[in-house]
């Protein structure tokens, strides 16, 4: 298990864009994470007043961040020297709304990695029901030296 302070060692994201609260399981090519969706999330102020729904794009971002944690933990020697960036999203599907009070459980599996190019599949679920899925590609790139 990995809590938020350790997660920050693998991701450059910070509030309000850090979308993974806890790592529940971590293997070399699979990760299971949790996002507690609270009514205090900044995006609920505008999406949508009176009927808050977590934006689908943020669900996909949470899946991507989960995949980054897995990759930085198991496939990258010096995580602080690199970023992982999206290069493509395929077959994104949204099956059910994610609302305040939900616990979004995310599973991401590494499909392939050649040099610095990565493919992975992710699924988000709430109460055991799939709410979103995606196939993503990403690239591992060195951070600019400043």
Helices and strands as residue ranges (DSSP letters): H 4-7, E 22-26, E 30-36, G 42-45, H 56-74, G 79-81, E 82-94, E 103-114, E 117-126, E 129-142
